[in-house]
Each structure stands twice: as structure tokens, then as C-alpha cells.
Amino acid sequence: MPGGELGCADDKKHLAEIMIETLAPLRERREELAKRPDHVWDVLHEGAARAREEARATMEQVRAAMHLVDPKGGGNEHGL
């Protein structure tokens, strides 16, 4: 309501109602996932594997840019 028509307690109650309504879908999804912990762990493990692969590829690019690896696949003068 515009113009400060609500009192402090009414305003807080109104905000709480909005928050409850807004967060309801998130709560429902959380409850669904809580019933399937194995699925959650599978998703986390798959994401970690993808992140590791992406990090590996990125680090290859970093090492090449810093001349820490031989582009032909061998080591470098620093043994890296």
C-alpha cells in the first residue's frame, strides 16, 4: 500500500505473507529432493566431474600460455 498506510506490525505481516508465497515453490522442491538423497548425490558427483574436466582444460591453457608445458606434449625445463 502506498503512502505509509500500514502500521509496522501490519507491514511485517504483509511482508511475511509475500515471502511465504514466494518461497513456497522452493520449499516444495527441497522436500521433493529430500526424499531422493541418492539422486542429489548423483547430480553433485556428475557436476563435480564436469567441473574437474573444465578445470583440467583451463589449466592446460594456462600452463601453455605461461610456457610451463611443451606444446608437443613433453615436459619443460622446469620438470613440470
C-alpha positions in Angstrom: 0.0 0.0 0.0 1.4 3.4 -0.9 1.8 6.3 1.4 2.6 4.5 4.6 -1.0 3.4 5.2 0.1 0.2 7.0 1.4 0.2 10.6 4.7 -1.6 11.4 3.1 -4.8 12.5 0.7 -4.9 9.6 3.6 -4.2 7.2 5.6 -7.0 8.7 2.7 -9.4 8.4 2.2 -8.4 4.8 5.9 -8.9 4.0 5.8 -12.4 5.7 2.8 -13.4 3.6 4.6 -12.3 0.4 7.8 -14.2 1.4 5.9 -17.4 2.3 4.1 -17.3 -1.1 7.3 -16.5 -3.0 9.3 -19.2 -1.2 6.7 -22.0 -1.4 7.9 -23.5 -4.7 11.5 -23.6 -3.3 10.3 -25.4 -0.2 8.3 -27.9 -2.2 11.3 -28.6 -4.4 13.5 -29.0 -1.4 11.0 -31.5 0.1 11.0 -33.5 -3.1 14.8 -33.6 -3.2 15.0 -34.6 0.5 13.1 -37.8 -0.5 15.7 -38.7 -3.1 19.2 -38.2 -1.5 20.8 -40.7 -3.9 19.7 -38.6 -6.8 21.0 -35.5 -5.2 24.4 -37.1 -4.6 24.5 -38.4 -8.2 23.8 -34.9 -9.5 26.5 -33.4 -7.3 29.1 -36.1 -8.3 28.3 -35.5 -12.0 28.7 -31.8 -11.6 32.0 -32.2 -9.8 33.3 -34.5 -12.6 32.3 -31.9 -15.2 33.9 -29.1 -13.1 37.2 -31.1 -12.8 37.3 -31.7 -16.6 36.7 -28.0 -17.2 39.4 -27.0 -14.7 41.8 -29.5 -16.3 41.3 -28.0 -19.7 41.6 -24.5 -18.3 44.8 -25.3 -16.5 46.3 -26.8 -19.7 45.6 -23.5 -21.4 47.1 -21.5 -18.5 50.3 -23.7 -18.5 50.6 -23.4 -22.3 50.2 -19.6 -22.1 52.8 -19.4 -19.3 55.1 -21.7 -21.3 55.1 -24.3 -18.5 54.5 -27.1 -20.9 55.9 -28.2 -24.2 53.2 -27.8 -26.8 54.4 -31.1 -28.3 53.4 -32.9 -25.1 56.8 -33.2 -23.3 57.8 -31.6 -20.1 59.6 -28.3 -19.8 62.9 -27.2 -18.5 61.4 -26.9 -15.0 60.2 -30.5 -15.0 56.5 -29.5 -15.0 
